[in-house]
Each structure stands twice: as structure tokens, then as C-alpha cells.
Amino acid sequence: MKPIRLAVSAALLSLAATAASADSNLNLLKDGELRILTNPIYPPMEFVNPDSGTIDGFDVDLANAIAKKLNLTTVLVTSAFQELQSGLQTGRADMIISGMSDNVKRQASMDFVDYITSGPILFTVKANADTYKQASDLCGKTVAGSRSTSFGDNVKDWSAANCQAKSKPAIKFEGTADSNAARLGMKQGRYDAVVQGIETIAYQMHVEPDTYKLVGDPLLSNDTFGMAFKKDNTALRDAVAGALDALIKDGTYDQILKKWGLVHNAVPKAVVNGVK
């Protein structure tokens, strides 16, 4: 029996060494942990669950599923959205998952694994629903939104093509600290409408029934969220992309999408820096 015990011990040591080597190859800040920066104020992507007091959401479930595929433990590191990128570069975490849009500007300093689609839509308070029935009704009006997103540029581009190009006054965009601040300002009468991702406003309308009304169709449906990585950590980037593809193939990704009502936001496969 003694040789068998020695053989088993050797096997366990070999497995441990392999796991440690795999962690090392991923350039993780701490072996066995996948440290993820997130700004949990963007339901249903990531938010503090009022019932449990813990961080919840689609991104959290997806991060946990990816970590499980890689035999790692997820550690969430919270941060203001505007500090996510600097936090990644200064070593606060291994990656970012926080409803962050993949775009060419951000690709200059980070790599992205695209994992879900999105797009901006305008909405107003219910009291103004008869005044603003379609997006063009907001020409010359003030629209607010998080200054940390690309939605401000989306609104300005849409306005140029659909307001100014038709001799109507431009939509004025007001950047705010986050979407919560934008909605509060609209309720207080400081803004006529708010721009937010199509994946989040439906959730917010569920949380605050009879409060908001969508204005027309989405301005765009081609925004893409990406998980962000340091440019020099291609090993972790590619491992996460492989894990996402495995989750898509085995149906786990679809289950998480259904849980959070995001079945229309799915991507068919993981793509690195897919936005050009």
C-alpha cells in the first residue's frame, strides 16, 4: 500500500504544480484568484443587490462562470467607473468587467474580449410622454447621461444626422457622474430626457414602475461591451476568450442571458478587439 500512497501523493503534487504553472502563465496578481474591477451601479450588469447586500448581476454571474472554467476564484474589486482603467494599469486587478464599451480609443491602452451587445435609447418621465413621443421631438432639448460612457457621442452623432441636418436645433447633451444622477436630474426637471443602455432601462422600469417612458427606438444597436485586459497580458485575455467560447458552446452563457433578460444582447462567439 505504501508505494500506492506515494504514487497518489506524487500525482497530487504534479497536479498542484500544473495548476500553479497555469496560474503563473496567466500573469495573475495572485495565484488562484481572478481579480476583477467593477463599478456596481449599472443594473442588470452589476449592482448591489438590496436584499443580500452583495454585488449581483449578469457580469458577476458571467465572471464566476469564466473563473470556474479556469479553475480560479473570483475576487471583485469595486471602483468608480472613471477609475477602472487606471486601476487595471496600476495593478489593482487582473481585468475589468463592468459594462464597458469596447471602442478604438480604449483599445489604444487595453485589449477587449467582446461578450455582449448594447445600444443607447432615450427615455423621459411619464409626465412628459405625450410631449416626447419620438427621438426627433427632443431636438433642441437637453438630454443627460453618464459622461463615462460613449452615449454622449452617440446622442451628438444622432442629433447631427436627424436634427441639424433637417434644420432643427441640436440636442444638448449634459454629462453626469452616472445614470443615477441623470435620472434624478430628469425627475427634478433639469433634463428633458436621459440616454441609457437598452439593457439597463428595462430593468430600471421594472424597479420604478410607472415612472419612465421610452422615446422611440434605440439610437444604435451596435454598442459592444468588452472585458478589458492590460495590453501585455495576452495570455489571460486569450484564456478568458476561450472560457467564454466554452460557456457559449455548453449553454451556460445562454442560461445567464435568460436569467437577466438579455437574450437579445448575445454574441455568437468571443472576439478580441472586435470594434473597429
C-alpha positions, 0 to 999 in steps of 0.5 A: 500500500505504501508505494500506492500512497506515494504514487497518489501523493506524487500525482497530487503534487504534479497536479498542484504544480500544473495548476500553479504553472497555469496560474503563473502563465496567466500573469495573475496578481495572485495565484488562484484568484481572478481579480476583477474591477467593477463599478456596481451601479449599472443594473442588470450588469452589476449592482448591489443587490438590496436584499443580500447586500452583495454585488449581483448581476449578469457580469458577476454571474458571467465572471464566476462562470469564466473563473470556474472554467479556469479553475480560479476564484473570483475576487471583485474589486469595486471602483468608480467607473472613471477609475477602472482603467487606471486601476487595471494599469496600476495593478489593482486587478487582473481585468475589468468587467463592468459594462464597458464599451469596447471602442478604438480609443480604449483599445489604444491602452487595453485589449477587449474580449467582446461578450455582449451587445448594447445600444443607447435609447432615450427615455423621459418621465411619464409626465412628459410622454405625450410631449416626447413621443419620438427621438426627433421631438427632443431636438433642441432639448437637453438630454443627460447621461453618464459622461463615462460612457460613449452615449454622449457621442452617440446622442451628438452623432444622432442629433447631427444626422436627424436634427441639424441636418433637417434644420432643427436645433441640436440636442444638448447633451449634459454629462453626469457622474452616472445614470443615477444622477441623470435620472434624478436630474430628469425627475427634478426637471433639469433634463428633458430626457436621459440616454441609457443602455437598452439593457439597463432601462428595462430593468430600471422600469421594472424597479420604478414602475410607472415612472419612465417612458421610452422615446422611440427606438434605440439610437444604435444597436451596435454598442459592444461591451468588452472585458478589458485586459492590460495590453501585455497580458495576452495570455489571460485575455486569450484564456478568458476568450476561450472560457467564454467560447466554452460557456457559449458552446455548453449553454451556460452563457445562454442560461445567464442571458435568460436569467437577466433578460438579455437574450437579445444582447448575445454574441455568437462567439468571443472576439478580441478587439472586435470594434473597429 
